[in-house]
């Protein structure tokens, strides 16, 4: 997976992170510790991308501190709980992380946009996180291959580390949405990528609203209310199709 992402061109660190570090320094509950013990085999700091390793400028202001991006490899004992594991790791490591989960020959890629906490010094707050479904390295679909290639080092803008990281995060989101909005397409233009993400987010919200409306329709017995819900569902469907037509 690292080779497919173009990381073989960067110095490999392969530095094991002891789980005890999270137990001692992190604010982990008993449940969190149990998840680490039962689900995680090994956590490795594999690569660090910064101005020295890939000649890309940091991005630092009052809200964001992106001086280095860390690629972690997390080898799992079991396939489950990756959203929970991501939350624990991101809450305890302030750096922007690209987490590569590995189980057998399958991989999942996870990111989380973080901003500086306004109340706690040296702490970050997760604004948005995205995680791919499992990708089988030995039987990747054309859609999977297109996505992985789109987040390789050669396909990401080098304007600064924040733009670099946000592009990966946005592309993961659009890849996850590709089953609803159509085949995944690599978008290199920053503005177009952002517009497509915003449209896709609207589609996602409308899909949730449509599901709720159809659920109400199934339970409703009164004819006039059934008609109202049918009309509403039709309008939501029309709006979803209109938004799909705006995707570039």
C-alpha positions, 0 to 999 in steps of 0.5 A: 500500500505504501508503494502504491501511495508513492511513499517509497520515495520518502525515507521509511522510519518503521518506528514502533509506537508502544501502546503503553505510551497511550496508556500512560500519557493519554486520557484512555478509559477502561474500554479504550484500553481494552480495545487497544489490547484486543484489536491492535497488534502493532502501531508504527510511525512509518513516514513523516512528511515535512519541509525536509522530506518532501520540500513542502511548506508548513501551514501555521496560523491561529487555527491550524498547525500543520508542520508535519504529516505523519503516516501511521500503520496500524496492524490489527488483530481484528477488523472491527472498531477502526472508527473508535481506534481512529478517534482514540489515536487522533485524540492523543496525537496532535499531528495530522495523521494518515492512518493505514490500517492493515488486516491480512491483505486488506487496508483501510485509510483514515484521516482527520482534519484537526484544528488547535483547541481554543481552551487547552494548550497543545491540544487539537480538536477533530473537525472532520474525519473520513475512513475508507472501506476495506481495500483488498490489495490483491483484488482492487477494482478499477475504482479502488485503483483510481482512488489510491492513485489519486492520493499518491504523492505525485497527485497531491498539491504541494502548496502547503501541508494543510492543502496537501492533507485536506486534499487527501481527506476530501478525496477519501470522502468523495471515494466513500460517496462514489457508490451514491454519486457515481464512479470515482473521478480524480479531481486535481483542481482545488476549487472543483474538488471543494465544490464537489465535496460540498455538493456531495455533502448536500446529497448525503444529507438529502439521502438521510432525509429521504430515508426518514421520509420513506420510513414514515411513509411505510408507517403512515396509514392516513391516505392524505398524509401518505400523499404528502410524504410521497410528494416530499420523497419525490421532491427530495429524489429530484433534488438529489438528481439535480445535485448529481448533475452539478458534479464536475 
